[in-house]
Amino acid sequence: MAEGTADVAEVSYAPPQPTDTDIRTQLERIVASPALAASPQQVALLRFIVGETLAGRQERLKAYAIGLEVYRGGPGS
């Protein structure tokens, strides 16, 4: 270390990650909004995407699975 310089540790700040409960609470606020209230299919799609993501099943987010689960009334809808 050169004379006159301070040894300064780098400080890294990462904002706290939201919990599943936080995410689901916000999801409920979003789907209750007037913009989505008139569109049950959009609500179902958003719920499916959020639910699968929180469950760690992002690989299921394919057009076929979405079609079955959201638009054709599969077991997850």
URZIFEN-V950150 format. One record per backbone hydrogen bond with DSSP energy under -0.5 kcal/mol. NH is the residue of the N-H (numbers start at 1). CO is the residue of the C=O. E is the energy in kcal/mol with one decimal. If there is no record, write none. Layout:
NH & CO & E
NH & CO & E
This chain:
5 & 2 & -1.7
8 & 6 & -1.1
9 & 7 & -0.6
12 & 10 & -0.6
13 & 11 & -0.5
14 & 12 & -0.5
23 & 19 & -2.4
24 & 20 & -2.8
25 & 21 & -2.4
26 & 22 & -2.2
27 & 23 & -2.5
28 & 24 & -2.2
29 & 25 & -1.7
30 & 26 & -2.5
31 & 27 & -2.9
32 & 28 & -1.2
33 & 30 & -1.6
36 & 33 & -1.2
37 & 33 & -1.9
38 & 34 & -0.8
39 & 36 & -2.3
43 & 39 & -2.0
44 & 40 & -2.5
45 & 41 & -2.4
46 & 42 & -2.5
47 & 43 & -2.7
48 & 44 & -2.4
49 & 45 & -2.6
50 & 46 & -2.5
51 & 47 & -2.8
52 & 48 & -2.8
53 & 49 & -2.0
54 & 50 & -2.7
55 & 51 & -1.7
56 & 53 & -1.4
57 & 52 & -3.1
60 & 57 & -2.1
61 & 58 & -2.0
62 & 60 & -2.7
66 & 62 & -2.6
67 & 63 & -2.6
68 & 64 & -2.3
69 & 65 & -3.0
70 & 66 & -2.7
71 & 66 & -1.1
72 & 67 & -1.0
74 & 68 & -1.7
77 & 74 & -1.9
